[in-house]
Amino acid sequence: MSRIRSLNVTYGILLVALSSVAVAACGGGGGTKADTSKAQTQSASSGYASPTAVRRTVSIGAGVHITNTPTKAFRVKPVDTTESVALGPSGYPVYTFQGETTQHIVCQKTASAQTNCWAFWPPVSVGSSNGISKQSGISGKLGTFSNHGVLQLTLNGQPLYYFTPDVASKNTTRATGDEIKTFGSIWHIVATG
């Protein structure tokens, strides 16, 4: 009962925060640069909450429950299914942001709580581009680029993100951010197969 209450509080806080953000679009200047060859480390003061990862492998999570019921106010269409999805190095489901590439960053880290996309969608980061890999069954090319001092993973040139409520729940078999619209576009789970 305590865990359910904790999750309800987490989602309630998220919905209130997303409500204030829904009208604001992420913006900002530069700060991103494609970089697939140089190893870089993540700054300890990067200012976002993301699970720390030592591994550099994107793997497949089978039987992940994908639902956007907790974020109903922001969903584009209802989702409630179980399937295999890509998991970042920390073991949580990963998402892409529709229309975003390494050359056109929409989800930005900002100083304003109202426009800081990274507070809700932390980048999937690695300490080095050396040795990054993906499990067979995940289609596309895995890469990295430097985004505001963070070495972020990409798949087919699209930056990868975690969803804060997924990470906060500590449940790697549940994804709650698919097909929701925030920060001016739609988030999609990275499905496999």
N, C-alpha and C positions, 0 to 999 in steps of 0.2 A: 504494500500500500504506500509505503514511504517513497519507493522508487517511482511509482506512478505519479504521486504528488510532485516529486522533484521534476519529472519530465514535463508535467503540465505547467509548472512554474517556468521552466526553461522555454517552452513553446510560447507561453503567454508573454514573457519578456521579449522574445524574438518577434512576435506579432506586433507588439506595441512599437518596438524599435523599427521594424520594417515599415510600419504604417507611416512613421515620420520620414522614412527614407524614400518611400514610393514616389513621392513627388519630385525628389531630387535625383538628378542623374549623376553618375560618377563622371568626373572630368579631371582635368589637370594636364600639365605639360609633360614633356618627355619622360625621362627616367627609365626608359626601356631600351634594350639593345639586344639584337639577336646575337647569340654567342654559343656555338655548338662545339668549340674546340678548347677553350680555356677552362681550367678548373678554378672555381671560386668557392669561398666559404660564405655562409649566411651570417650576417651581422647579428650579434646577440641582442642588439637594440632595434631590431627591425619593426617592433611595435605591433605585431599581430599574434593572435593565438592560433598556433598550428601545432599539430602533434609532431614531436621531434622524431626523425627517422635516421637510422644508421644505414639501413638497406637502401638500395637504389633500384629495386625491381618493382615493376607494375605487374600485378598478378591477377588471376581470375578468382572471384568469389562466387561460388555456386550457391544457389538457393537464397539469394538476397531478397528480402521483402522490400519492394519499392512502393512507396505510398506518399502522396502529398496532402493527405487529409489534415495533418497538423498545421499545414500552411494554407488552408483552404482559401483564405482571403486573397491570396496571390497566385493561385493556380490558374493556368491557361486551360487545362482540361484535367479531369480527375484521373489519377493513376493509382492502381492497387493491383500489383502483380508480383510474382516471384520469378526471378530469372538470374542468369549469370551476368555479372558486371565487372568492370575493371576496378581493382583496389590499388590505391597508392602505396608507397613504401611503408606507411604507418598502418596499413591494413583497413583503411576506411574507403568507402566508395568515392569515386572521383567524377567530376562534372566538367562540362565545357559550357562556355557562354556563347550563345548564338551570335554569329557575326564577328566574333573576336579572333584576331590573329596576333602574332608577335609584332606585326607592323601596325596594328590598329588595336590598342589596348583600351577596353571600355571599363573593366573592373579595376579601379585604381585604389591605391592606398593614399588616404588624405588625412589631414589633421582634424577635419570636422567630423564629429560623430554622425552627422546627418548624411554625409556623402562618402564615408569610409567603407567601401565595398569589402575590403579585406577583413573587416570585423565580422562579417557574415560568411564570406567566401575566402578563407585563407588559401594562398597558393600552395600547390603540392611542390615542396622544395626539396632539394638535395644539396649536400655539401660540396659535391664535385660531379662533373659530367663524366668522369672516368668510370667505366663499369656500369653505366645505366643499362637496364635491359627490361624486356617485357616477356611475359609468358606467351608461349605459342597459343594462338586462338584470339589474341588481341590484335586486330588488324591496324595497319598504319605504321608510320615511322615515329619512333620516340626520339625526342630531342630536348634541349634546354635552351634557355635564354636568360639574360640578366634583367630582372624587373625590380626597380627600386632597391638595388643591392641584394636581392634574393635570387638565387639560381633556381628558376622554376622549370618544372617538367612540361613538355608539350607533347601532343599526339597529333600528327599530321599538321603541324604548325599552329595548333590551337592550344593555348595555355590550359593547364589542368588545375582544378580547385577542389578543395574539400568543402563541405557545408557544416558550419559551426554546430548546429543541433545534432548532426550525426556524430561528430567527434565528442560533444558534451555528453551524449547518451552512453558512450563507451560500448556501443553495440555495433560491431562490424558487419552484422547481417541485416541491417535495416538502413535504407536510404530514403530520406524525406524531402529532398530538394528537387526532384525531377519535375519538369514542366511547370515551373513557377516563374513568374515575371517580376523581377526586381532590377533596379539600376538600369532600366531602359531596354532590357531584352529578356530572353528566355533561357533558362538553365536546363541542360540535358544531362542525364546520367550517361556514362560511357558504357554502353552495352557491348557484350562480346558475342562472337558467333558468326 
